[in-house]
Amino acid sequence: MHRRVQLLDHYTALAGAAGRPWPEPLQAVRALGVASPPKNRMPATDRTFLEDLAKGRAQMIRGIRCARLRVSGDSLKVVDPFTGRFLELVTCKL
């Protein structure tokens, strides 16, 4: 029971950080100092797999946003998933 309460506390803190306006959640989650649930660490191979998967998805999202920016002629405001800043056409590499 204590373990479940601990996990709920952990996810409540993360959800609170995630609910902040963009890009504040990036800094807010880091400030919590928790990357994984307490006492329930994933094996390194699973963690690496998930990190690589997340990076791959973020790169795909960035590519799609850069393509949209290129088609729109720089009139859109799209956010870089890696930095939280607005993408500029000159920094997009397809």
N, C-alpha and C positions, 0 to 999 in steps of 0.2 A: 504494500500500500504506500509506504514512504517513497518507494521508487517512482510510482505513478505520479505522486504529488510533485516530486522533484522534476520529472519530465514535463508536467503541466506548467510548472513555474518557468522552466527553460523555454518552452514554446510560447508561453504568454509574453515573455520578454522579447523574443524574436518577432512575434506578431506585432507588438507595439512599435518596434523599430521599423518594421516593414510598412507600417501604415503611415509613415511620415512622407511629406512631399519629396519627389525626386530631386536630386540624387542623395538626399539626406540618409536614406536607409543604408547606403553603403558605409558611411562613417558610423552610423548609429549601431549597426551590428558589430562592427570592429570594436567600438567602444565598450560593448558588453563583454568582450573578451571571451566569448564562447563560440566555438566553431562546430562543435558536435555535442549531442546530449551528454550530460554528466554520467560517468561510469558506464557508458555504453559506446565505446569507441569502435568504429568500423575497422576491420582489417585493412592494412595499408593498401592491398590490391584493390579492394572495393572502393576505398576513398579515392585512389588515383583514377580509377575508372570513372567515377562520378565527376571528379574535377575535370578530366579530359572531355567528358560528355558535355559538361556545362560550358567549357571554353569553346568547343565545337559549335554548340548552339548559338553562343554569343557571336561567334565569327559569322555564322550563317545569317543571323539577324542583322549584323552590321552590313554585310554584303547586300542584303535586300534593301536596307535603308539607304545605302549609297546608290544603288540602282534607282530607287525612287527619287532620290535627290538629283541624280543625273538627268532623269527624264523630265522632272519638274522645272529644271533650269534654275536650281538654287532658291526656289520660292518657298519650299517647305522648311519647317523647323523639326528636324529629327534628331534624336538623342543617341549618342554613341553608347552602346551597352557596356563598354569597358571603362570609360572615363566619366560618364554622366553629363558630359558637355555636348553642346550642339555640334553635329557633324558639319563640316564644310566640304564643298566639292573638291577643293585642292588636296585635302587629306584622305579622300576616298580612293582606294586602289581596288579595282575589280579584277 
